[in-house]
Amino acid sequence: MTQTQADIRATPILRAAQGPILTSVARAPIGVFDSGVGGLSVWKHLRATLPHEDFIYVADNINSPYGDKSESWIQARMVQMFDWFVAQGCKAIVIACNTATAAAATHLRGMYPDVFIVGLEPAIKPALALTKHKTIAVLATAGTVSSAKYAALLQRTVLPELNVNVLSIPCVGLAERIDAGEADNPDTLGLIANYLEAVKKANVDVVVLGCTHYPFVVQHFRALLNEHVKIIDSGAPVARYTKDVLSAREGLNPKNEKGSSQWYASYITPDTNARWAMLTGEQDVHVQKITL
C-alpha cells in the first residue's frame, strides 16, 4: 500500500473514532438508507465485511429519485428517516445514497451529534491514487454533481499540484431506470453509451461510480470501456470504514452467528421480494412497507 492509499483510509477513521464508546449498544442493528435499491450494493459490502451485524435497510422508493428534489426537502425527509432509525435503536446509520449524503449529511450530524453517521461520497481520493493519465471521470446524479458538498470534495482533494482533470458527468435518468428494474433495457444501455462518450474522448483511465445504483450495471460500463480503464465505487471503502470505527469504539457485535437483515420500502410491488433477493443474493427476503 502506498502512503497516499494509507492516508486515504486512516484520516477519516481518526476523526470518527473519537466518538463515545459503543459497548452498551454493540448488539444493536446498523441502519442503512437509500432512496431506492442502489444502497443494496453498499449493503452487500457491509454484510461481507461485518458478517455478525444485524441490519435494517430502508428504501424510500416512493419518493425516488432524490436527484430532482431540493436540498431542503431531502433534509426534512432524512430527519424523518433518522428519527425512525433512532427509534429502532440503531447504533450506526449508513446513508447509502450519494445524493442524500451531499444534501443532508452535515445537517444530520448537527441534529444527531451522538449517532455514528456514515455518509457516502464519490471515491475521488482512491481514483487520484490510481490514475496514470491524470484524467478521471465521476458518474453521478445531477443532484450530487451540482451539490456544494461535491464541489467542496473536489476542492479538498483535487489539489492544483496534482495536475489531475476531473470530468463530472450527471447521468440523468440512469438511477431511475435501475430502480424500475430496467437495468438491461435497450434504452438504459443507450443512456449508458451516451454518458460514456465523453469518458472515451477524454482519455480517462479511472471511472468513479458516484451513485450506489451504478454497480448494478457495472457490466455495461465495462463492456463499453477500454480494458485498461479502472472502475471503482464507494461500497467497499465505506464498509471497511464502518467496521474500523465500530471496532475503535468497541461497538462490533460480539455474537458468532450470522447477523440478520430486515428490509423496508415505502413502495412495494408484487415482484419486490424477488427482485431484492436477486440484487442481494439472499434467499429469503421479505420487504415490509414503511409509512413515514
C-alpha positions in Angstrom: 0.0 0.0 0.0 1.3 3.4 -0.9 1.4 6.3 1.6 -1.3 8.0 -0.4 -3.6 5.0 0.0 -2.8 4.6 3.7 -3.7 8.3 4.2 -7.0 7.8 2.4 -8.1 5.1 4.8 -6.6 6.4 8.0 -7.5 10.1 8.1 -11.4 9.9 8.5 -11.1 7.0 10.9 -9.1 9.0 13.4 -11.9 11.7 13.4 -14.9 9.3 13.8 -13.2 7.1 16.3 -13.2 10.0 18.8 -16.9 9.4 19.4 -18.4 7.7 22.5 -17.7 4.1 23.3 -20.5 1.9 21.9 -20.1 -1.3 24.1 -23.6 -0.9 25.6 -25.2 -0.9 22.2 -22.9 -3.4 20.5 -25.7 -5.8 19.8 -27.9 -3.1 18.3 -28.6 -3.0 14.5 -27.0 -0.8 11.8 -29.4 1.2 9.8 -28.8 1.5 6.0 -30.8 4.0 3.9 -31.2 4.8 0.3 -33.8 6.4 -1.9 -34.1 3.1 -3.8 -32.4 -0.2 -4.4 -29.0 1.2 -5.1 -28.0 1.1 -1.5 -28.2 -2.7 -1.6 -24.9 -2.6 -3.4 -23.5 -1.0 -0.3 -25.4 -3.4 2.0 -23.6 -6.3 0.2 -20.2 -4.9 1.1 -21.4 -4.2 4.7 -22.7 -7.8 5.0 -19.4 -9.3 3.7 -17.3 -7.1 5.9 -19.5 -7.2 9.1 -21.0 -10.8 8.9 -22.2 -10.8 12.6 -24.0 -7.5 12.5 -27.8 -7.0 12.2 -29.0 -4.6 9.5 -32.2 -2.6 8.9 -32.4 -1.4 5.3 -34.9 1.2 4.2 -35.6 2.3 0.6 -37.6 5.5 0.3 -38.5 4.5 -3.3 -41.9 6.1 -3.3 -40.0 9.4 -3.4 -37.3 8.2 -5.8 -35.3 9.7 -7.4 -33.8 12.2 -4.9 -31.7 13.7 -7.6 -34.5 16.1 -8.6 -35.5 17.0 -5.0 -34.5 20.3 -3.3 -31.9 20.3 -0.6 -34.4 21.4 2.0 -36.8 18.6 1.0 -34.1 16.0 1.3 -33.0 17.3 4.7 -36.6 17.3 6.1 -37.2 13.8 4.7 -33.9 12.5 6.1 -34.8 13.8 9.6 -38.0 11.7 9.4 -35.9 8.7 8.4 -33.3 9.2 11.1 -36.0 9.6 13.8 -37.3 6.2 12.7 -33.9 4.6 12.7 -33.1 6.0 16.1 -36.4 4.7 17.4 -35.3 1.2 16.3 -32.2 1.6 18.5 -29.6 1.7 15.6 -26.1 2.1 16.8 -25.0 3.5 13.4 -26.7 4.8 10.3 -25.2 4.4 6.8 -26.6 6.9 4.3 -26.0 4.6 1.2 -27.0 7.4 -1.1 -24.6 9.9 -2.6 -27.4 12.5 -3.3 -28.8 12.3 0.3 -25.3 12.5 1.7 -24.5 15.6 -0.3 -27.7 17.3 0.6 -28.2 16.3 4.2 -25.2 14.7 6.0 -23.9 17.9 7.5 -27.4 18.9 8.6 -28.0 15.4 10.2 -24.7 15.4 12.0 -25.7 18.6 13.6 -29.1 17.3 14.6 -27.9 13.9 15.8 -24.5 14.5 17.4 -24.5 11.2 19.4 -25.3 9.0 16.3 -22.5 7.4 14.4 -23.4 8.5 10.8 -21.6 7.1 7.7 -22.1 9.1 4.6 -21.1 8.3 1.0 -19.1 10.5 -1.3 -17.7 9.6 -4.7 -14.4 7.7 -4.4 -12.3 10.5 -5.8 -9.4 10.1 -3.4 -8.7 6.5 -4.4 -9.1 7.5 -8.0 -6.4 10.1 -7.7 -4.0 7.4 -6.4 -4.8 5.1 -9.3 -4.8 7.4 -12.4 -1.8 7.4 -14.7 -3.3 9.6 -17.4 -4.1 12.3 -14.9 -7.8 12.3 -16.0 -10.6 10.7 -14.1 -14.4 10.7 -14.6 -17.1 10.8 -12.0 -20.5 9.4 -13.0 -23.2 10.6 -10.6 -26.7 12.0 -10.3 -27.3 15.6 -11.2 -28.1 16.3 -7.6 -24.7 15.1 -6.5 -22.7 16.8 -9.2 -24.4 20.1 -8.6 -24.1 20.0 -4.8 -22.0 22.2 -2.6 -20.7 19.1 -0.9 -19.4 17.7 -4.1 -17.7 21.0 -5.0 -16.1 21.1 -1.6 -14.9 17.5 -2.1 -13.2 18.4 -5.4 -11.6 21.5 -3.9 -10.4 19.5 -0.9 -8.9 16.5 -2.8 -8.0 17.6 -6.3 -5.2 19.9 -5.4 -3.7 22.0 -8.2 -0.3 20.5 -7.8 -1.7 17.0 -8.7 -2.5 18.3 -12.2 -5.5 15.9 -12.5 -8.5 16.7 -14.6 -11.9 15.6 -13.2 -14.7 15.0 -15.7 -18.0 15.2 -13.8 -20.9 13.6 -15.7 -24.5 13.9 -14.4 -26.2 10.7 -15.6 -29.8 11.9 -15.7 -32.3 9.1 -15.6 -30.0 6.2 -15.0 -30.7 5.6 -11.3 -34.4 5.8 -12.0 -34.2 3.0 -14.7 -32.2 0.8 -12.4 -34.8 1.3 -9.6 -37.5 0.4 -12.1 -35.9 -2.9 -12.9 -34.8 -1.7 -16.4 -31.1 -2.2 -15.9 -30.8 -4.3 -19.1 -33.3 -2.4 -21.2 -32.1 -1.2 -24.6 -33.0 2.4 -23.6 -30.9 2.1 -20.5 -27.9 0.7 -22.5 -28.3 3.7 -24.8 -28.2 6.1 -21.9 -25.0 4.5 -20.6 -23.4 4.6 -24.0 -24.3 8.2 -24.4 -22.8 9.2 -21.0 -19.6 7.2 -21.7 -18.9 9.1 -25.0 -17.2 12.0 -23.1 -15.3 9.5 -21.0 -13.8 7.8 -24.0 -12.9 11.0 -25.8 -11.1 12.4 -22.7 -8.6 9.6 -22.3 -9.9 8.8 -18.9 -8.3 5.8 -17.1 -10.3 5.8 -13.8 -14.1 5.9 -13.7 -15.7 6.6 -10.3 -19.3 5.3 -9.9 -20.7 8.2 -7.8 -24.2 6.7 -7.3 -24.9 3.4 -5.4 -27.2 2.3 -8.1 -24.5 2.1 -10.8 -22.6 -1.0 -9.5 -25.7 -2.9 -10.6 -24.9 -2.0 -14.2 -21.1 -2.1 -14.0 -21.0 -4.9 -16.5 -22.5 -2.5 -19.1 -19.9 0.2 -18.3 -17.2 -2.4 -18.5 -18.3 -3.7 -21.9 -18.1 -0.2 -23.4 -14.8 0.9 -21.9 -11.2 0.0 -22.7 -9.9 -2.8 -20.6 -7.2 -0.6 -19.0 -9.9 1.7 -17.5 -10.4 1.1 -13.8 -13.9 1.3 -12.4 -14.3 2.0 -8.7 -17.2 2.7 -6.2 -17.5 3.6 -2.6 -19.1 0.4 -1.3 -16.0 -1.5 -0.1 -14.3 1.6 1.5 -17.5 2.5 3.3 -17.8 -1.0 4.7 -14.2 -1.0 5.9 -14.6 2.4 7.4 -17.8 1.4 9.3 -16.0 -1.7 10.7 -12.9 0.2 11.7 -14.8 2.9 13.5 -17.1 0.4 15.3 -14.0 -1.6 16.3 -12.2 1.5 17.6 -15.3 2.5 19.6 -15.9 -1.1 20.9 -19.2 -1.4 19.0 -18.8 -4.6 17.0 -21.5 -7.2 17.6 -19.9 -9.9 19.8 -22.1 -12.7 18.6 -20.6 -15.5 16.5 -23.6 -16.4 14.3 -24.5 -14.6 11.0 -26.4 -11.4 11.5 -30.0 -10.8 10.3 -31.3 -8.2 7.9 -34.7 -6.5 7.9 -36.0 -4.9 4.7 -38.3 -1.9 4.4 -39.5 0.1 1.4 -42.0 3.0 1.1 -43.4 1.5 -2.1 -43.9 -2.3 -2.7 -44.9 -4.1 -5.9 -45.7 -7.8 -6.4 -42.1 -8.5 -7.6 -40.3 -6.5 -4.8 -39.3 -9.6 -2.8 -38.0 -11.5 -5.8 -36.1 -8.5 -7.1 -34.4 -7.6 -3.8 -33.5 -11.3 -3.4 -31.8 -11.2 -6.8 -29.9 -8.0 -6.0 -28.8 -9.0 -2.6 -28.1 -12.7 -3.2 -30.2 -13.6 -0.2 -32.7 -16.5 -0.4 -35.3 -15.3 2.0 -36.2 -11.6 1.5 -39.4 -10.2 2.9 -39.7 -6.5 2.3 -42.1 -4.7 4.6 -43.9 -1.4 3.8 -42.8 1.6 5.8 -45.0 4.7 6.0 -43.5 7.9 7.3 
